[in-house]
Amino acid sequence: MKAVITVVGKDTVGVVARVGGVCGSLNINIEDITQSIMQEMFCMIMLVDLSRCTAPHEQVRAALEQLGKEMGMQVTITRLEVFEAMHHI
């Protein structure tokens, strides 16, 4: 199962490392990543593979939301099947 993790907020040092650390601790594989800074706002999108994840989805979501609060950023995860369902009629 694949998912998209998004991170948005004021740019700070170590964002990629901290999000990557949470992914690594839960055995979530990062398959692709893009990031940019737009007018001092850090924006990152990660495509991840959850097939070997060691935690249920709600626990992953809670861990990322908590990390976002600690960093003062918005960190979300959305399963790829949600995006596919949105575009399937």
C-alpha positions as CSV (number, residue, x, y, z in Angstrom):
1,M,0.0,0.0,0.0
2,K,1.3,3.4,-0.9
3,A,0.6,6.8,0.7
4,V,1.5,10.5,0.3
5,I,3.0,12.4,3.2
6,T,2.9,16.2,3.0
7,V,4.7,18.7,5.1
8,V,4.0,22.4,5.1
9,G,5.3,25.2,7.4
10,K,7.9,27.7,8.1
11,D,11.3,26.5,7.0
12,T,13.6,25.1,9.7
13,V,16.6,22.9,9.9
14,G,16.2,19.1,10.0
15,V,12.6,18.7,8.7
16,V,13.5,15.9,6.2
17,A,15.6,14.1,8.8
18,R,12.9,14.2,11.4
19,V,10.1,13.0,9.0
20,G,12.4,10.4,7.6
21,G,13.2,9.3,11.2
22,V,9.6,8.7,12.0
23,C,9.2,6.7,8.7
24,G,12.3,4.7,9.4
25,S,11.2,3.8,13.0
26,L,7.9,2.5,11.6
27,N,9.5,0.7,8.7
28,I,7.9,2.9,6.1
29,N,10.0,3.1,2.9
30,I,10.3,6.5,1.2
31,E,10.1,5.9,-2.5
32,D,10.2,9.5,-3.8
33,I,10.5,12.9,-2.4
34,T,10.2,16.5,-3.6
35,Q,10.6,19.7,-1.6
36,S,10.8,23.4,-2.2
37,I,10.7,26.6,-0.3
38,M,8.1,29.1,-1.4
39,Q,8.4,32.5,0.2
40,E,9.9,31.1,3.4
41,M,7.4,28.2,3.5
42,F,8.8,24.7,3.4
43,C,6.7,22.3,1.2
44,M,7.5,18.6,0.9
45,I,5.7,15.7,-0.7
46,M,6.8,12.1,-0.1
47,L,5.6,9.0,-1.8
48,V,5.9,6.1,0.7
49,D,5.4,2.4,0.8
50,L,3.4,1.1,3.8
51,S,3.5,-2.6,2.9
52,R,6.1,-3.3,5.7
53,C,4.9,-0.7,8.1
54,T,5.0,-2.0,11.7
55,A,2.0,0.1,13.0
56,P,-1.6,0.5,12.1
57,H,-2.5,3.5,9.9
58,E,-4.1,5.5,12.7
59,Q,-0.9,5.2,14.8
60,V,1.2,6.4,11.8
61,R,-1.1,9.3,11.3
62,A,-0.9,10.2,15.0
63,A,2.9,10.0,15.0
64,L,3.2,12.3,12.0
65,E,0.6,14.8,13.5
66,Q,2.5,14.9,16.7
67,L,5.8,15.5,14.9
68,G,4.1,18.3,13.0
69,K,3.0,19.9,16.3
70,E,6.6,19.6,17.7
71,M,8.0,21.3,14.6
72,G,5.2,23.9,14.2
73,M,4.2,22.5,10.8
74,Q,1.4,20.6,9.2
75,V,2.3,16.9,8.5
76,T,-0.4,14.7,6.9
77,I,-0.6,11.3,5.4
78,T,-3.1,10.2,2.8
79,R,-3.3,6.7,1.4
80,L,-2.9,6.6,-2.4
81,E,-6.2,4.7,-2.7
82,V,-8.0,7.9,-1.5
83,F,-6.5,9.9,-4.3
84,E,-7.5,7.2,-6.8
85,A,-11.0,7.0,-5.5
86,M,-11.4,10.8,-5.8
87,H,-10.6,10.5,-9.6
88,H,-12.6,7.4,-10.3
89,I,-16.2,7.8,-11.5
